[in-house]
């Protein structure tokens, strides 16, 4: 037998024993919880949540003049910063 197959079988047995222990102890959870979000919750939440309406969600558009104004302001800002911290 390959080592990886033996490890997989041991893990399966451990899982079965943990489930049996949980049932005998009377707990509702069958496996111990690990850190993070439970598996499978993301898809279930997406399916249950209604989709947002496209008509109410509008994307903002920036005019070419506004874009140029922002670009010029950023160039000025970076030029001032370069003057304050010259490489050398």
Protein Blocks (a to p, Z undefined) as FASTA:
>chain_A
ZZklmmmmmmmmmmmmmmmmmmmnopabfbdcdedjdehklmmmmmmpccddfklpccdd
ddfklmmmmmmmmmmmmmmmmmmmccZZ
